[in-house]
Amino acid sequence: MPAPQSFNTNSPSSEPALGHVNLMVDTFIANASPDDLRALVRGLLASGTPGLAANFTAAARRRFHSTATAKPCSIQTPFFTMSSDDPDATPSAESTEHLEHILNRARSYYGVGLGFASLTMLTDVVRSTKGLEWEDVSQMTSALSVVDSDITQAIQSSKEELDAGRVEDLSVAHQAVDELRRAILESHREVKAWGGEPPFERSLASVLHWKL
């Protein structure tokens, strides 16, 4: 998968300088539960403090940008599996965990305005359905419906990223959109061919009407 860092964050010169975290506060952060941290972050962002939400998302983008090459997304584990006993594809326990990991990562990216990077991850999920068949009402269709929703949100995030002027390389952005569009169209044609209901209808409509 292309490294997400291809889609740059704001220019460093426009970012506020970061200070140091108080030792006691840092101790709390290191030992607090994820649920407590989520609640506190939501509370801070909902406080209405001027610039807080913007600074938070900018800091998140810098974090993702700096760790993109250090922690690449692994696509070695298949997202969906088939067996000789059951010709229908289904998310196995291992593949479900892998899918959730990739979707969580993609959501983290598009949630802070790195939509184009998340499109690359979601395109891999769409491509992973190639050659598979499944029942119209099944775990597979439920999982793909979630992916469809994530793609539409990632597209919206990408549009906002573009409007905000945070995309430095438009050719890379165009490539991400073209690859997503191609993957969804190929999936649509293939599923129609074996008599199934194409799973990415909403994202197909979004990407076809998007004039980048």
C-alpha positions in Angstrom: 0.0 0.0 0.0 1.3 3.5 -0.8 2.4 5.2 2.4 -0.2 7.6 3.8 2.4 10.3 4.1 2.0 11.2 0.5 -0.8 13.4 1.6 0.8 16.1 3.5 -0.4 18.0 6.6 -0.3 21.7 7.1 2.9 23.5 6.6 5.0 23.4 9.8 5.4 27.1 9.8 1.7 27.6 10.3 1.5 25.2 13.3 1.6 26.4 16.9 4.7 25.5 18.8 4.2 22.7 21.3 5.3 23.1 24.9 5.9 20.4 27.5 3.3 18.4 29.4 3.3 18.8 33.1 4.9 15.7 34.8 1.8 14.9 36.8 -0.5 15.3 33.9 1.8 13.1 31.8 1.7 10.5 34.5 -2.1 10.5 34.4 -2.1 10.2 30.6 0.3 7.3 30.7 -1.9 5.4 33.2 -5.5 6.4 32.4 -7.8 4.0 30.6 -8.7 4.5 27.0 -12.3 5.2 27.9 -11.3 7.9 30.4 -9.0 9.5 27.8 -11.7 9.5 25.2 -14.2 11.1 27.6 -11.7 13.8 28.6 -10.8 14.6 25.0 -14.4 14.8 24.0 -15.1 17.1 26.9 -12.2 19.4 26.0 -13.2 19.6 22.4 -16.8 20.3 23.3 -15.7 23.2 25.7 -15.7 25.7 22.8 -12.2 27.0 23.6 -11.2 29.0 20.5 -8.8 27.1 18.3 -8.7 24.0 20.4 -10.4 21.6 18.0 -8.3 22.9 15.1 -5.1 22.5 17.0 -6.1 19.0 18.1 -6.8 17.8 14.6 -3.6 19.5 13.3 -1.6 17.7 16.0 -3.2 14.4 15.1 -2.3 15.0 11.4 1.3 15.7 12.4 1.3 12.5 14.5 0.0 10.4 11.6 2.4 12.0 9.2 5.4 11.3 11.4 4.5 7.7 12.1 3.2 6.7 8.6 6.5 5.1 7.4 7.3 3.7 10.9 4.1 1.7 11.1 2.9 0.8 7.7 -0.4 -0.9 7.2 -0.1 -4.7 6.8 -2.3 -6.3 4.2 -0.8 -9.8 4.5 -3.9 -11.2 6.3 -6.9 -11.6 4.0 -10.0 -9.5 5.0 -12.4 -12.3 4.0 -12.0 -16.0 3.6 -13.6 -18.9 1.8 -13.3 -22.7 2.4 -13.8 -25.8 0.2 -16.8 -26.7 2.4 -18.5 -23.4 2.0 -18.2 -21.4 -1.3 -19.6 -18.3 0.3 -17.1 -15.7 1.6 -17.3 -14.7 5.2 -15.2 -12.7 7.7 -13.4 -15.3 9.8 -12.3 -14.4 13.4 -8.8 -13.5 12.2 -9.9 -11.6 9.2 -12.6 -9.7 11.1 -9.9 -8.5 13.6 -7.7 -7.5 10.6 -10.6 -5.7 8.9 -11.5 -3.8 12.1 -7.9 -2.8 12.5 -7.8 -1.3 9.0 -11.2 0.4 9.3 -10.2 1.9 12.7 -7.0 3.2 11.1 -8.8 4.6 8.1 -11.4 6.3 10.4 -8.6 7.8 12.5 -7.2 9.3 9.3 -10.3 10.6 7.7 -11.6 11.8 11.1 -8.8 14.4 11.4 -8.9 15.5 7.8 -6.6 13.0 6.1 -9.2 11.7 3.8 -7.1 10.8 0.8 -4.8 8.6 2.9 -7.8 6.7 4.2 -9.1 6.2 0.6 -5.9 4.2 -0.1 -6.6 1.8 2.8 -10.3 1.4 2.0 -9.4 0.7 -1.7 -7.4 -2.4 -0.5 -10.6 -3.6 1.3 -12.7 -3.2 -1.9 -10.1 -5.1 -3.9 -10.0 -7.9 -1.4 -13.5 -8.9 -2.5 -12.3 -9.8 -6.0 -13.1 -13.4 -6.9 -15.4 -13.9 -3.9 -19.2 -14.7 -3.7 -21.6 -14.4 -0.8 -25.2 -14.7 0.2 -27.4 -11.6 -0.1 -28.1 -11.5 3.7 -25.0 -12.6 5.6 -22.1 -11.5 7.7 -20.3 -10.6 4.5 -23.0 -8.2 3.4 -23.1 -6.6 6.8 -19.4 -6.1 6.8 -19.3 -4.6 3.3 -22.2 -2.3 4.2 -20.0 -0.8 7.0 -17.1 -0.5 4.5 -19.4 1.3 2.0 -20.4 3.8 4.7 -16.7 4.4 5.6 -15.8 5.1 2.0 -18.5 7.7 1.7 -17.3 9.4 4.8 -13.7 9.2 3.6 -14.7 10.9 0.4 -16.3 13.7 2.3 -13.2 14.1 4.4 -11.1 14.2 1.2 -13.2 16.9 -0.3 -12.7 19.0 2.9 -9.0 18.3 2.9 -8.8 19.6 -0.7 -10.9 22.7 0.1 -8.7 23.5 3.0 -5.6 23.5 0.8 -3.8 20.7 2.7 -3.2 18.5 -0.4 0.3 19.3 -1.7 0.5 16.7 -4.5 -2.7 16.7 -6.6 -1.4 13.9 -8.8 -1.2 11.6 -5.8 -4.7 12.6 -4.8 -6.0 12.0 -8.3 -4.4 8.5 -8.3 -6.0 7.6 -5.0 -9.4 8.6 -6.3 -8.9 6.8 -9.7 -7.8 3.6 -8.0 -10.8 3.7 -5.6 -13.2 4.3 -8.5 -11.7 1.5 -10.6 -11.8 -0.9 -7.7 -15.5 -0.2 -6.9 -16.5 -0.4 -10.6 -14.7 -3.7 -11.0 -16.4 -5.0 -7.9 -19.8 -3.8 -9.1 -19.4 -5.5 -12.5 -18.1 -8.8 -10.9 -20.9 -9.1 -8.3 -23.6 -8.3 -11.0 -22.0 -11.1 -13.1 -22.6 -13.8 -10.5 -26.1 -12.5 -9.6 -25.3 -10.7 -6.3 -26.2 -7.3 -5.1 -23.2 -4.9 -5.5 -22.1 -3.9 -2.0 -20.7 -0.4 -2.6 -23.7 1.4 -4.1 -23.4 4.6 -2.0 -19.7 5.0 -2.4 -20.0 4.3 -6.1 -22.5 7.1 -6.5 -20.2 9.4 -4.4 -17.0 8.7 -6.4 -18.7 8.8 -9.8 -20.2 12.3 -9.1 -16.9 13.6 -7.6 -15.2 16.0 -10.0 -11.7 16.3 -8.5 
